[in-house]
C-alpha cells in the first residue's frame, strides 16, 4: 500500500530486523509510485511525495543509490567545462591523483594539482568566476583527499 511508503509496514519491519542483524540498510521502494513519478513535473512530484509522507530524494531510486554508495564506500566528484559536466565515482578516501586517474591514467601519472570547489559553493555563487572571486576555489595537491561532490579541474603534465 502506498501509505506504507514513508514508514513501512509489518513486512518491512521483519526485513529491517533481519537487515539489522546483518548490518545492512533497508530501502523501501514502490514500483507503482516510481512509475507514476516518472510522468510528473517537479512541482507535481513534490506534492505527490508530500501526500505520501515522503521527502523528495528519500524515495525509490535516489534512496537506493545513496544506500548502495554508502554500502560500497563510494562518492561522486564532478568535472565541468564549456561543453559538458560529468560525474565520476570514486572510493571514499581517494586522493586527488587517484580521482584524476579515473578520467585517464595519464592524469594520475602527471598530476600537478587540482583546482577544487565544493558543489554547494559553486551553485551558491552561480559561476566558477564568482567562486574564484569569493576565494572559494582551492588549489589542492597530491595529498588532498577528495570530498563528496567536489568540482575539480586537474592540472597535469605528461
C-alpha angles and dihedrals in degrees: 000000000000092000087066091062097091100044106011129227140251093295092049089051090056091049090048090053091051093044091049090058089051095045090243133137127239122222118190113216128178113198089200093054093044091052091050093047092058092068097047128094116234096266093048090046091054092048092047092051092044089055088054092048093246125128117230110262092027097082133085118318099016090051092046092050092049092048092048092049090050093048092047093043093239135146138179133240128180139224121196138185141157094287105035149001117217136190119220126196119221138162117269107260095034115147123231093260091051090050090049088052090062087068096044135335090237089062090058096043095049098034114153104163144320124237101217139187130168115251094236091051091050092050092048091050094045095218143035090243092056091046090053091049090052091050094245096123111091131196107223128192137212095289095053113122108217116239124217111274096013113156108219141189113192123215113201143156127206 
